[in-house]
Amino acid sequence: MRYAYAITSALLIGGASAALIMQNPAGAQTAQNEPGAIQAGAPRAGAPMSFADMVSKLQPAVVNISTTQRVTVQTANPFQGTPFGDLFGGQQGGRPVTRPAESLGSGFLISADGYIVTNNHVISAGSRTAVVESIKVTLADRREFTAKLIGRDPISDLAVLKIEGSNLPFVRMGDSERARVGDWVVAIGSPYGLGGSVTAGIISAVHRQTVGGAFDRFIQTDASINRGNSGGPLFDLNGNVIGINSQILSPTGGNVGIGLAIPSTEARPILDRLMKGETIQRGYLGVQIQPWTDDLIKSFGVKKGQGELIASVVPGGAAAKAGIRQGDVITKVNGQDVTPDQTLSFLSANLRPGVAVPIELVRDGRTMTVRMTPETRPSEEELAGFDPDADGNTPDDGDQGQAQTGAASVGISVTALTAQIARSVGVDPATKGVVVLGVDPASDAAAKQIARGLVITSVNRAPVTTPAEFNSAISRAKNARADQVLLYVMRRGGLGGYVAVDLAN
C-alpha cells in the first residue's frame, strides 16, 4: 500500500452533510459544481465524449498543497575508528543535523471563505524526526496562501485546512452511496507537483478493503492516480465530489490502475466535526476478531459472509460487560448486518461511545441479542502496543521433562501450563490450558503455524487443562470419525484465535 502523495526531498520517500454546504448571500460566490451548472458528460450518438466543459468548472476549486518540514538526521562520523573519532563525541554516528524537506499533495476548497479538504498524511510530518513548519496552498490561478490546520484525523486519514479569502471557487460534496461499479469518474490533482492534472476512468469497485481496519472501505478506480494526487477530489460526471483520493496499490510506486478514494458519504460527518474543532471519538467493543477460513466456517456451521468470529474478549471491556464471549459470532450491530463489505470494525468504530446498542450474535448455534455500551476507541499507538510475534515465545528448557506426547493424529506434543511457563510464554499466569512443546513438521498443525510456545486452551470448544484432557479430546474426535478438530490457540500477550486442524488418517 502506498499513499498517493509526493515527497520532493531526497531525505524522504514517500454530522450532517449540510454543514459542508456553505450558504452564501445573494450574489456571492456559488459552488463550481452547483446543481445545474454542469451538464452530465454522457456520450452522445455520433459525437465523441469530452470532459472539457466539466473540468473547466471544477479545476479552479482544486489546490496544490506543499509543506515545509525540518528533519533531524544522524550524520556519519568520518573519523570513526581513528584517533580523531572523539571529535564526534565518540559516537558511532556524527552529531544530529537538521535539514529542510518538502512534501506535495492535493486538496480542494469546500467553501467560499477558504476551508480545504485533504488527507492527513499530506500535511503530517513524513517521519518521526520531522516537524511541519508551514503549509502552503496554491490555487489554479497561481495565487498562494499560507494555510492553518483546523483539524485532522489520522484514523480516517482526513484533514481540514483554512486559508484567508473570500469568494473563492469551491465544490460541494456529493453522495458516494449512489456510485456504481462501471460509472465514469474524473480525478483532479497535482501528481509529482504537476498542478491541475486531470485523469479519467471508471469505478472498479466500491467498499474495497485492503488491509483491514475501522476505515478500510474505499472506492477503487482505474483513473490514473500517482504520488501527489493524495487529498484531491474524485468527481462523478455531474461534478459531485464522491471521493477523496488517498492511496494506490502498486508494486513499483507508480500507477498500475488501482487507485483508492475515501467515500464522500463516510468523510462528510468527520469533516463536519473537524471544521467545528471537535475531537473525533469512536466506539470500541474490546474484542479481537478472527478472519474466517473454510475450516472455521465448517467448524462453526455458519454461512460464508455471515458475521465475524470473536477470537478473544478484553477483560473488563465493553463486550465483556455485555456478556459477549470468545467463540461468539456477531451478526448485527445496532440493527445493521455484519458483512464483508460492512465489517464489525467499521460498524463499531461508527458507534457513539457511551450509548447502548443491541448486538445480535450466534452462540453454539443459537441466535441471541445483548445490549452493549461501547467505550471510546484507544489511540492507534495504544492499540499497537503489543507485538504478538515478539521473541520469547518458548517455555523454559527445564520444563520439557513434563512433556506428554499429544495424539499422533494431530502431531502436537504438549505439557501442562504452569504459572511459571505462562509467564515465560507471555500469557496471564492464571490461564488454564496446555503449552505446545513440539509439532510434527509434516502435520497440518505445522502448516497452520502452530508452534512451540503457543498455548491451547480448548479442543472443539471444550476446555483442556492437562495433556491427558488434550489427548482424550483428540481421541474422541478421532473415534467420532471427525475430519478435523477446532483448537483455541493463544500466543504472547494473551491474543488468540481458533485454528481448525485436520486429523491424520
Sequence and secondary structure as in RCSB ss.txt:
>XXXX:A:sequence
MRYAYAITSALLIGGASAALIMQNPAGAQTAQNEPGAIQAGAPRAGAPMSFADMVSKLQPAVVNISTTQRVTVQT
ANPFQGTPFGDLFGGQQGGRPVTRPAESLGSGFLISADGYIVTNNHVISAGSRTAVVESIKVTLADRREFTAKLI
GRDPISDLAVLKIEGSNLPFVRMGDSERARVGDWVVAIGSPYGLGGSVTAGIISAVHRQTVGGAFDRFIQTDASI
NRGNSGGPLFDLNGNVIGINSQILSPTGGNVGIGLAIPSTEARPILDRLMKGETIQRGYLGVQIQPWTDDLIKSF
GVKKGQGELIASVVPGGAAAKAGIRQGDVITKVNGQDVTPDQTLSFLSANLRPGVAVPIELVRDGRTMTVRMTPE
TRPSEEELAGFDPDADGNTPDDGDQGQAQTGAASVGISVTALTAQIARSVGVDPATKGVVVLGVDPASDAAAKQI
ARGLVITSVNRAPVTTPAEFNSAISRAKNARADQVLLYVMRRGGLGGYVAVDLAN
>XXXX:A:secstr
 EES EE STT     GGGGS    TTS   TT TTSS     BTTB    HHHHHHHGGGEEEEEEEEEEEEEE
E TTTTSTTGGGGTT SEEEEEEEEEEEEEEEEE STT EEEE HHHHS SSTTEEEEEEEEE TT  EEE EEE
EEETTTTEEEEE   SS     B  GGG  TT EEEEEE GGG TTEEEEEEEEEEEE SS STT  EEEE S  
 TT TT EEE TTS EEEEEEEE  SSSS SS EEEEEHHHHHHHHHHHHTT     EE  EEEE   HHHHHHH
T  TTS EEEEEE TTSHHHHHT  TT EEEEETTEE  SSS HHHHHHTS TT  EEEEEEETTEEEEEEE  E
E   HHHHT   TT S  S  GGGGGG EE  TTTTEEEEE  HHHHHHHTS TT  SEEEEEE TTSHHHHTT 
 TT EEEEETTEE  SHHHHHHHHHHHHHTT SEEEEEEE TTS EEEEEEE   
